[in-house]
Amino acid sequence: MTFKEAISENRIWFAVFIVIIAVMYFKIASGMAVQWYEDENYSHGFLVPLIAGYFLYQRLPAIFATAARPANSGALVIALAVVMYVLGNVGAEYFTQRVSMVILLIGLVIYSFGYEVFKKMALPLGYLFLMVPLPYIVYDSFAFPLKIFVTKVSVIALKLMGIIVLREGNIIMFPNIVLEVADACSGMRSMVSLLALSVAIAFVGNFSSAKKWMIVLAAVPVAIITNALRVIITGLLAQFWGAAAAEGFFHEFAGLVVFGLAMVMLIVFAAVLRRKA
């Protein structure tokens, strides 16, 4: 029996499962969507389910033709998801609850259709993990050292340009103004979004496994480099045009431009890899 035949034969049961999952996770999913809207670090979350859906759509003909061989071991994955769901609810820990939703989907696919079907659905299912916001303690543990590193690199670059500047932690001191390199300039925000983008680019294109990894990993240095560039530009604006030029609209606009540049760099990098044999 193929996947398509299994779906058709058991459509009522699958409809019941969908309703149960929707009821279980409605509050969790809606709360996550609110965080996507309110937290700029995760605004890319709205695109992740759409891209995952595209990946699934691409693979539908192959999935429909794959033999469905249910695997009882999928029940263990389902049990893990349920335990995470319960513990997350008891401890009011959002990350665990949200991750359990994706793990439950994986468990249901394995239990209902087997590992061959799961292999063909692994990319769209795995991509959904990128929509889950990291716990703030984890996010900050990466953002703080990145912020210090970006500050150091920016100060070195400004000094090489002949700018008089001192650094203390993430504070950059000019003769006429003091700037703080905030979390938004650490590169962590860009990195989270660029990782989701780089995975999409890597798998949409016809790349080898090695090149896919290269594209995905490239998101890290690209995020750091472009955010250091943002800090440098902000410092130059502050030095020559005063604080007003480095704050408000100009600062936010620079952030958009730099993120756009980061996207272009990733796309160009992928294009270069495609041209190479």
C-alpha positions in Angstrom: 0.0 0.0 0.0 1.4 3.4 -1.0 1.2 6.5 1.1 -1.5 7.9 -1.1 -3.6 4.8 -0.7 -3.1 4.7 3.1 -4.3 8.3 3.4 -7.3 7.6 1.3 -8.2 4.4 3.2 -7.8 6.0 6.7 -8.8 9.6 5.9 -11.3 9.7 8.8 -8.8 8.6 11.4 -6.2 11.1 10.0 -8.9 13.9 10.1 -9.5 13.0 13.8 -5.7 13.2 14.5 -5.5 16.6 12.8 -8.4 17.9 15.0 -6.8 16.6 18.2 -3.4 18.1 17.3 -5.1 21.4 16.5 -6.9 21.5 19.8 -3.8 20.5 21.8 -1.5 23.1 20.2 -3.8 25.9 19.2 -2.8 28.1 22.2 0.9 27.1 21.9 1.0 27.9 18.1 -1.0 31.1 18.4 1.3 32.3 21.3 4.4 31.5 19.1 2.8 33.5 16.2 2.4 36.5 18.6 6.1 36.2 19.5 7.0 36.2 15.8 5.0 39.4 15.4 6.3 41.2 18.5 10.0 40.0 18.6 12.0 41.1 15.6 14.5 38.3 16.3 11.9 35.8 15.1 9.9 37.6 12.5 11.1 35.1 9.9 8.9 32.5 11.8 5.9 33.4 9.6 7.8 32.3 6.5 9.1 29.0 7.9 5.8 27.0 7.6 5.3 28.4 4.1 8.8 27.3 3.0 8.3 23.9 4.7 5.0 23.6 2.8 6.8 24.3 -0.4 9.4 21.6 0.3 6.6 19.2 1.0 4.8 20.2 -2.2 8.0 19.5 -4.2 8.2 16.0 -2.7 4.5 15.1 -3.0 4.7 12.9 -6.1 7.6 10.8 -4.6 5.8 10.7 -1.2 2.5 9.5 -2.7 4.3 6.7 -4.5 6.3 5.5 -1.5 5.2 2.3 0.2 3.6 2.9 3.6 5.1 0.5 6.2 4.0 1.7 9.7 6.7 1.4 12.3 5.7 0.8 15.9 8.9 2.5 17.1 7.2 5.7 16.0 5.1 5.3 19.2 8.2 6.0 21.2 8.7 9.3 19.4 5.0 10.2 20.0 5.4 9.3 23.7 8.5 11.6 23.9 6.5 14.4 22.3 3.6 13.9 24.8 6.0 13.9 27.8 7.6 17.1 26.5 4.1 18.6 26.1 3.1 17.7 29.6 6.3 18.8 31.2 6.3 22.1 29.2 2.8 22.8 30.4 3.5 22.0 34.0 6.7 24.1 34.0 5.2 26.8 31.7 8.3 26.3 29.5 7.3 27.4 26.0 10.3 26.1 24.1 9.6 22.5 25.2 5.9 22.7 24.3 6.6 24.2 20.9 9.3 21.7 20.0 7.0 18.8 21.1 4.6 19.9 18.3 7.2 19.1 15.6 8.4 15.9 17.3 4.8 14.7 17.5 4.4 15.2 13.8 7.5 13.2 13.2 6.3 10.4 15.5 3.0 10.3 13.8 4.6 10.0 10.3 6.9 7.2 11.4 4.1 5.3 13.3 1.5 5.7 10.5 3.6 5.4 7.4 7.1 4.2 8.3 10.7 5.3 7.8 10.7 5.4 4.0 8.0 8.0 4.0 9.6 9.8 6.8 12.9 10.1 4.9 11.1 11.8 2.1 9.4 14.2 4.5 12.4 14.8 6.7 13.3 18.1 5.2 9.9 19.9 5.5 9.4 18.4 9.0 12.9 19.2 10.2 12.7 22.8 8.7 9.8 23.5 11.1 12.2 23.5 14.0 13.6 26.8 12.7 10.3 28.5 13.5 10.6 27.8 17.2 12.1 30.8 19.2 15.1 29.9 21.3 14.8 30.3 25.1 16.1 33.7 26.0 18.8 32.3 28.3 20.2 30.3 25.2 19.8 33.3 22.9 21.6 35.6 25.3 24.5 33.1 25.9 25.3 33.4 22.2 24.3 37.1 21.7 26.6 38.5 24.4 29.9 37.1 23.2 29.0 37.9 19.6 28.2 41.5 20.7 31.7 41.8 22.3 33.3 40.3 19.2 31.5 42.7 16.8 32.4 45.6 19.0 36.1 44.7 19.0 36.2 44.2 15.2 34.4 47.5 14.6 36.7 49.4 16.9 39.8 47.9 15.1 38.3 48.9 11.7 37.5 52.5 12.9 41.0 52.9 14.3 42.5 51.8 11.0 40.4 54.5 9.3 42.0 57.1 11.6 39.0 57.6 13.9 39.8 58.3 17.5 37.8 55.7 19.5 38.0 53.7 22.7 36.2 50.5 23.7 35.0 49.3 27.1 33.0 46.1 26.8 30.3 46.7 24.2 30.6 50.5 24.6 32.3 52.5 21.9 33.5 56.0 23.0 34.1 58.8 20.5 35.3 62.3 21.4 31.8 63.6 20.8 29.5 60.7 21.6 29.3 57.3 23.3 27.6 54.4 21.5 26.4 51.1 22.9 26.5 48.0 20.7 23.1 46.5 21.5 21.8 43.0 21.0 20.3 44.0 17.7 23.8 44.7 16.4 25.4 41.5 17.8 24.6 39.6 14.6 22.5 37.0 16.5 19.2 38.3 15.1 20.5 38.2 11.6 22.1 34.8 12.2 18.8 33.2 13.2 17.0 34.6 10.2 19.9 33.9 7.8 20.2 30.3 9.0 16.5 29.7 8.0 17.2 31.5 4.6 20.4 29.6 4.0 18.8 26.2 4.5 16.0 27.2 2.1 18.6 28.3 -0.5 20.7 25.1 0.0 17.8 22.7 -0.6 15.9 24.6 -3.3 19.0 24.5 -5.5 20.5 21.3 -6.8 23.6 21.2 -4.6 25.7 18.4 -3.3 25.6 17.6 0.4 29.0 19.3 1.0 27.8 22.5 -0.8 24.6 22.5 1.1 26.5 22.5 4.4 28.8 25.2 3.1 25.8 27.5 2.3 24.2 26.8 5.7 27.4 27.5 7.6 28.1 30.6 5.6 25.2 32.3 7.4 27.3 32.6 10.5 30.2 34.6 9.2 27.9 36.6 6.9 25.8 37.7 9.8 28.9 38.7 11.9 30.6 40.6 9.0 27.5 42.5 8.0 26.6 43.5 11.5 30.2 44.7 12.2 29.7 46.8 9.0 26.5 48.2 10.5 28.4 49.2 13.7 31.2 50.7 11.7 28.8 52.8 9.5 27.0 53.9 12.7 30.3 55.0 14.2 31.2 57.0 11.1 27.9 58.7 11.1 28.2 59.5 14.8 31.7 60.8 14.3 31.1 63.2 11.4 27.4 64.0 11.7 26.6 63.7 15.4 24.3 61.5 17.5 21.2 62.2 15.5 22.6 60.7 12.4 23.5 57.5 14.2 20.1 57.0 15.9 16.4 56.7 15.0 15.5 56.4 11.3 19.1 56.2 10.0 20.1 53.5 12.4 17.0 51.3 11.6 17.4 51.9 7.9 21.1 50.8 8.1 19.9 47.6 9.8 17.5 46.9 6.9 20.2 47.7 4.3 22.8 45.5 6.1 20.3 42.5 6.3 19.6 43.0 2.6 23.3 42.9 1.9 23.6 39.7 4.0 20.9 38.1 1.9 22.6 39.1 -1.3 25.9 37.7 -0.1 24.4 34.4 0.7 22.7 34.2 -2.7 25.9 35.2 -4.5 27.8 32.6 -2.6 25.3 30.0 -3.6 25.5 31.1 -7.2 29.3 30.8 -7.1 29.1 27.3 -5.7 26.6 26.3 -8.4 29.0 27.4 -11.1 31.8 25.4 -9.7 31.9 21.7 -10.7 
